Amino acid sequence: MDYSKIIRVFPRRNSYTPDDDMCFFGPPELFIPAHDEVHVCCVFTWDREWCQELQYQWGGATDKPVKIGGPAFGDAGGDFVSGMYVRKGMTFTSRGCPNNCSFCFVPKREGKLRELPITEGNIIQDNNFLACSQEHRAKVYDMLKKQSRIEFKGGLEAVRLTDWDIEQMRSLKIDKLWFAADCDGSVPGIKKVAANLLKAGFRRDNLHCYVLIGDDMAKNEARLKSVAFAGMLPRAQLYQPKEWIEYSEEWKKFQRYWYRPAIYCSDLGLRSKFPVAKEHEGEWTKLIKSYSLDIWQKIQKSVTHKAEKP
């Protein structure tokens, strides 16, 4: 689809939105470019009402069709068009997911996994890239050999990562691999994959992990620490279903803390770019069992004092 004559309207600007001259954020301006259609794009269900208001406002500013759609309106997504609804560099090579996680709307909205024609880009946004066939993944890896600062940002499913995939990834200029640990059952797979990737030469700052939180803070913190000590950088995400949940300041503070590796790595004595040092492995084990920052701080002081002695 040619989007050079389509105005795309978004409720707000973010790191994903395109920024060409046919993109607008909010109500229409006094002067708008010549166009064939206006598309109001809505990703999140809590923006539906505002996007419907934008559709009404843009309808008064043009005599062309004003359409509204996006994931929040159940759009299953067709073939991906680079630069149309997400900025250039981001690409989807598949839609849907074969899993049926109770908290996820992707299978309900997009259906089972379907592979798309491959469009060039350095940031892979697929919902479950590793569920694609090996033939499809091989084509994507070939495309990525021409790219730099590569990110698999959609969230890789750890249990589907094979030794073959790791070898393919080692040949690429990868900046970040993003995994997901949405429940306690995800942690064993994360630990195994982190060990294999660190052994293959990836650094801790290459390995990031979305961690879904919002039900039990103590259990969520234990899962976040398990991911951190496995060798990945956890990125806490507060769960938001169809209807917006207004979390307490305590939860928001907790989420902000666990989304900033520079802060929690410093507090936990981790170096963001390197695996755990051999001489501290016993101390890591104690901490993982206790899930107590206080205990780690005591260990940290003990190690520092020993180092200071002649």
N, C-alpha and C positions, 0 to 999 in steps of 0.2 A: 504494500500500500504506500502511495506517495503522500507524505505528510506535509509537503511544502505549501499546500493550500488549506491545511487543517489547523485551526487554532486549538491548542490544548490548554485547558484551564485546570489548575491544581489548587486545593484549599490552602496550601502553604508551600514555600520553597524548602527543600532539604537536600541532602547529599546525593539522593537518587534521581531527582527531577532533572529533565533536560533543560537547557538554558538558551535555546535558539530564539530568534525573533518572533516566532509564532507561539511561544509559551507565555502564559499569564498566570498570576497568582492572586486570586481573589476577584473582585468585581471588575467589569470592563472599564477601560480607561477612556478618556475623551476621544482619542483617535486610535482606531484599530486597523490593522492591515487588511488588504483584500483577501477574501477566503471563500472556500466552498462550504465548509462545515465548522461547527464548534463542538469539541468533545470535552465534557467535564469529567475529570478522572478522579475516582474515589477509591482509595485503598482500604481505609479503616471504617468499620461500621459506625463508630462514634462521630465520623465526619459526614454521615449521610444527610442529616438535616441541613447542614451548612452547604453541602454540594447541591442539594435540591434548590436552595435559595440562590446559589450561583447560576444554576440553570435558568431560573426565572429572570434574574437580572440580565444575563447575557441574551436571553430571548427578547428583551426589550431594546437591545443595542444592535441587533442584526436581523435581517429578513431571511437569513440562511438557517438551515436546520441546526438545532442545538441539542445534542445527544448527551446522555449521562450513562456512565458505566464504570467498570472496574471491579476488583475483587469484592468490595463491600456490597455490590449489587449482584453478586453471584456470577460474574463473568468468568467463564471457564478458561479464557485465554486461547487465542488461535496461534498461528505461526508468529514467531517473534519478528518484530521490525526494529532494527537498531536505531536508537535515538528518538523513537516516537514517544514512548511513555516513560522510559528511563534514559538517563544520559548515556551518551556514546561511550563505549568501553565496557559497559555492562551487557551481558548476553544470557539468554535462556536457551539451552539446547534440548530441554525436555520440559514437559508439564505433568502435573499430577504426581501421585506417589502410590506404591503398592501396599503400604502399611495402612492400618486403620486405627491410629492413636486417638484415644477418646477426646483429647484436648485440642486436636488439630482439625482445621476446616478444609485443608487442601484436598483430600480424597473426595469429600462431599461436594466441593466446588469444581475441581478440575478433573475428577475421576481418577481412574487407574493411570499408571505411567504411560506416557506416549512420547516417543522421540521426535524431535523437530529437525528441520534442516539446520545445519550448523552455520551460525553467523559469527563473524570474527569479533573478538573482545577479550580483554584480559581479566575480567571479573565474572566468574561463572555463578549465576544466581539460581540454578536449578534447585528444586525442593529436595530431590534425592538423586543426585548425579550418579552415585555408585550403584544405584538400582538399574541403571541403563545397561544394555548389552555390552559385552566387551568390544564388539565391533564398533559400536557408537562411541564408546569411551576412547578407543584408539584414534578415531578420527578427530575427536576433540583435543586429545593430547598432541596430535600432529599440528592442528591449528594453533595451539598454544606455544609451539616451538618458535613462532614468529613474534611472540608477545613478551613483555617484561612486566615486572611488578604484579605477578599473577596472584589472584585470590579465588579460592573456592568458597564463596561467602554464603551460599544458601544453607549450609549446614550439612556436613558429611555424616553419614551413618557409620560409626566406627566398625561395627561387626561386618560390614560389607567391604572394607578395605582389604585388598589382597596384596600379596608380595609383588605381583605383577604391576599393580597400580603404584606401589611405592617406587619401583624401579622406573616407571614412566615419569613419575613426579620428580624424581631425582635429576632427570635430564632437563627440567624446566626451570625458569627463573621465577621461583615461587616466593612471594612475599608472605602470604598468610594462608594457612589451611584452617578452615572453621569447621569444628565438629559440634555435636549437640549431646548434652547430658540432661534430658528433660525429666528423668526419674532415677531413683536409686539403682534400678536394674541396668542402667546405661553405664555405670561406673566401671565394672570389670572390663568391658570392651574398650573404654577410654584408656584404662591403665595399660592394657596389652598393646593397643595401637600407639600410644605415646612412647612406650619402651621401644617398639620397632622403628618408629620414625626418628627418635633420638639416636638410635644405633645406626640408622641409615645416613646420619649427618645433618638432620634438621636441628635447628636451635629451638629453645623454648619460645622465643618471640616469633617463631614461624607458626606455632601451634596454639590456636585459640579455640575456645569451647563455649558455646551458648549454654547457659544453665538456667532452666526455668524455675522461678521461685514464686512464693506468695501464699503458701499454705501453712507451713510449719517452719519458723525461722531457725530453730536449732537443727532440724534435719536438713534444711536447705544449706546452712553453714557447713555442716559436716560434708555434704556432697561437694560444695565449692572447694573446701580444703582438700578433699580427696583428689579432685581434678588438678588442683594446683600442685600437690605433691607428687602426682603421677607424671608431671612434666609439661602440662599445658597451662595456658593462661585462661582462667574462667572469666566469662562475661555474663554477669547476672542479668536476667530479664524478668520483670514482673509480668505474670500471666494476665492477659487481657482477653476475655471471651468476647462474644458479640456485643454485649452491653458493657460500657466502660465501668471499671472498678476504680473508685477513688481510694487509694491506699493511704495509710497513716504516714505521718512524717517519719516515724521509726522505720517503716518498711522502705520509704524512699531513700532515707539515709543509708540503710543497709544495702540497697541496690546500687546507689552511687559509689559506695565504698568498693563493692565487689565488681565494679565495671572499670576500675582504674588500677591496672597492674602495677604501675609505679608505686602506688600507695601500699597495696596489700603485700606485694613482693618484699617491700622494705620491712613491713611489720613482721612478716613471716621469715625473714632472713633468706629469701630466695633471690637469685640473680635471674633477671628476666631472659637473658640471652643464653644461659648455659644450663646443663643438667645439674642435678644435685652432686656436690663434691663427695667423693668416696669416704673421706674421713668423717662426714657428718651423717652418713646413711643411718646409723643407729639412732641418732637423735631425731631424724625424720620419722622413723618408725614409731618412736615413743609419741611424737606429736600427732601422727595420724591416728593412733589408738586413742589418744586422749581428746583430740579435737579442742585443745585448750590453748588459747593464745598466751595465757599467763604462764603456763608451763614452758612454752617456747621462749618467752622473754627471760625466764630464769636460766634456761639452757644457754641462751645467747650471752647473758652476762657471765656465766661460768666459762664459756669458750673464750670470751674476751679477756677475762682475768688470767686464764692459763697462758694465753698468747703474750701477755704483758710481762710474765715472769721471765727472768734471765735464764 
